[in-house]
Each structure stands twice: as C-alpha cells, then as structure tokens.
C-alpha cells in the first residue's frame, strides 16, 4: 500500500529575494514572480525550490562520501542514487510534488544593478538594469508524495531535511547578496503521523558514519 508523505518548511529570510518571472512591469527590467491566484503574492516557483534542494542534497551526500549525481551535468545522472530516487531522473519521475514557496506579508521595491563582464571583471558601460526585490520575514513551502514503503519515505524526508538545513541562498541574484535563508521549522508526517526529528537525525548520522567505516 502506498505511503503518503506531507512536508511543510518555513525559512527565515535574511536578505531580499528575487526570482525573475515572465511578467511585464512598467519601468522594471526584471519583475519578480507572483502567484496569480493568491492575491499576487511574491513566490519562489516550485521548480526553483526543487532544484535548490536537489543541489544542496547532492552536496551534502557527497560530503558524507555517498554516491550522488550532479544534476548540472545531465550526462552523469544515473537514475539509481538516493538523489535520483527522491528528486527524479530521465529514467523515472520523482515521487514528490513540490509547491511554490510563498513570501508571507512581503513588501517589494526596485533595485538598480549593473551588468558585469565575467571576463574583464568590470562593469559594462551604460548597462544598468532594474530588478524587483521582495522583502519578508519568512518563506513557506510544502512538499507531498507517495512512496512504496515507510523506510523509503522516511529516507526521502531525511534527505529533504538535511538539504533544507544546508542550503543558504535561494532564488536568482544569489551572487549579488539576494535570497539568504535559514530553516526555521520543518514538519513532516507519514500517513498523517508526525515524524520526530530524532528519527531524521539518526538517518543522517548513519550516512555520516558510513564515511568512516
């Protein structure tokens, strides 16, 4: 029988947030992504959340000496490692469904930036641009999914938990100081039963312990 997992994550924001959307905004070159059916609240798209958590999970597992694909190099994706099992691969879809992250009670303003040359490491002349930035105390998102067993579901939750704790900057313009976040709350349940954090810690410690065996 399939096992259902439900996760809610809340992050503290320590800087402004920007995710470029496809909206046209007067006097703004890069308008922020907004949720059209939630009163136009600024959001981080589900695809960005999934990619950010996957990148963090890959980095953490490799630090533990575990096998983990590098999604930035599609030719290396194996479809068998834990990251592929949780986040999906060209061979199989992810069992998880990610939702847009909503910036609660956000205010927005516009920041002026300048285009930079990565080769000369200098600013381009006459290439200013405007970027919409959202400011909020917290950012919340939800993840849900179905797994074939409780063991697989708990292992996936543990991976998301440690990935969320290890990630530090989310969204676009991270190199410009945007999107600094810190995990504030992580609540997960398996078939409606809350998963204690100690159980997740034990799984992560086992991954760490295998590095020294």
Buried (B, 14 or more C-beta within 10 A) or exposed (E): EEBBBBBBBBBBBEBBBBBBBEBEBEEBBBBBBBBEEEEEBBBBBBEBBBBBBBBBBBBBBBEBEBEBBBBEEEEEBEEEBBBBBBBBBEEEEBBBEBBBBBBBEBEBEBBEBEEBEEEEEEEEEEEEEBBBBBBBEBBBBBBBBEBEEBEBBBBBBBBBBBBBBBBEBBBBBBEBEBBBBEBBEBEBBBEEEEBEEEEBEEBBEEBBEEEEE
